[in-house]
Structure formats: C-alpha cells, structure tokens
C-alpha cells in the first residue's frame, strides 16, 4: 500500500463541504432497514470527511464517532455538528488503529464512504472485526465503476485536468493507483460475511462552478498542485464546457454500490 502522507486532503475541506454531492435518501433508508437501526448502539464513520453521512443518521444511534486523518475535515465536521445542534457526535483525528488503542468502544455499524481505497484494507478489517458487536457490520459505500463510460463533458474535464495537472494522478506525497484487488474480494477473504447491493441510480445536475469546486475537493485536484495557474485552469475548463453546452448545466447518472461486511 502506498504511503500518501498526512496532507492527502490538505486544503480540500471547504470545497468538500460546499461541492461534494450529498448522499441520497435511498441510501439512508437502505442502511436503516438492513442494519435494523432503532436508535440504540453506536456508529463509527471511518474516513468521515466533513461528517455529512453521520449527520443523516444521528437519530438512529446513541452516539456516532467520526474518524479522519485530516484535521481540517474534523474541524469542519465539528463546526457542522455545532451549527445543527447535534449533541451525540464525537470526532477523532487519526486512523482506526490509533482510535482503537485509545478507546474500547463497540459499534453496531461502521460506515466507510468513498474512503476504503485509501486504507490498508485487510488490516482495517481485522481491527474493525474486534470493534463491532455481534450481528453488526460495515457498509462500504462508493460510486466507482471500472466499466463506466465517460460522458462527453466528463471526458473534456478529464482532458483539461490532464493538461494542467499532468497525466499521473497525484495524491499527497506520491502518485495514486487504484487497488487491483476489489473491495468485494478483500471482504470475501476476511472474517466477515459479504453482501453486495446496488442503490437505485439517480440524476445529479452540475454547474461549471460546482464541477470546479468538486474537483478542488479531491486529493488529486488540490489547488496547490496548480501553483500560479489556478485562473488559467478555471478559464480553460469553463471555455471547453460552454462549448459543449452553452447553458453550463450538465447531468450525471450516479450509481452507488454498498458492500456489506457482517460480523459472523
């Protein structure tokens, strides 16, 4: 596993909060039903980012703990909890191993949303197996589709990004490479029982500003990689996108996969 360093999402928190799409209600309903949530027990949100998923589930647990390596994300998650007057959330800067070494909490459900690929997945699953109550489990949520076909506007975004950022996808202090072994295979080879589910697709509407903001929310799209070329990059991308559709509005169909790992 690559060592991405501690600055993987440095500077991304504000863009993450403003421009990352929210999770659909269909996903929340699915988790509530499949895990038989009733307001009891605790939830762990691993790689929690700004805490947006946890905020959708606070009524269904006694306590939710959000864990993330990026201090800016944790600070933003704490701010959002205060603004919404949520009293049953806690935050921790670090990884699951550090959390486990300090606390002996037991969790009914663990969520890992669009973050499992950054982790040493077999090691994380081993740690979590000891932290999850009998009958509980993990929900690994992502939108990655290895066979997905890019729409014309998405291809143009990719081309412009490659032009200004380079062809290699930078991540923290190294280059990102997507895991060759799937999440599904990792879970199947662990102590957990595997289930795979697909949430009904839905349409997401993008504007040019939200496309740019969402790009800056990613590890590879950090503004710091552009240096003095921020304005040039944005103007180039706006010009190319408006040439495709002068309205500046673009539609994407979102497919969400949920891999469940239940404790045997």
PyMOL commands that set and color helices and strands:
alter all, ss='L'
color gray80, all
select helices_A, chain A and resi 13-19+25-34+52-55+58-60+71-83+96-102+116-118+121-131+152-165+183-188+208-216+223-225+227-244
alter helices_A, ss='H'
color red, helices_A
select strands_A, chain A and resi 42-46+63-68+89-93+107-113+132-142+170-171+174-175+193-207+249-262
alter strands_A, ss='S'
color yellow, strands_A
deselect
rebuild
show_as cartoon
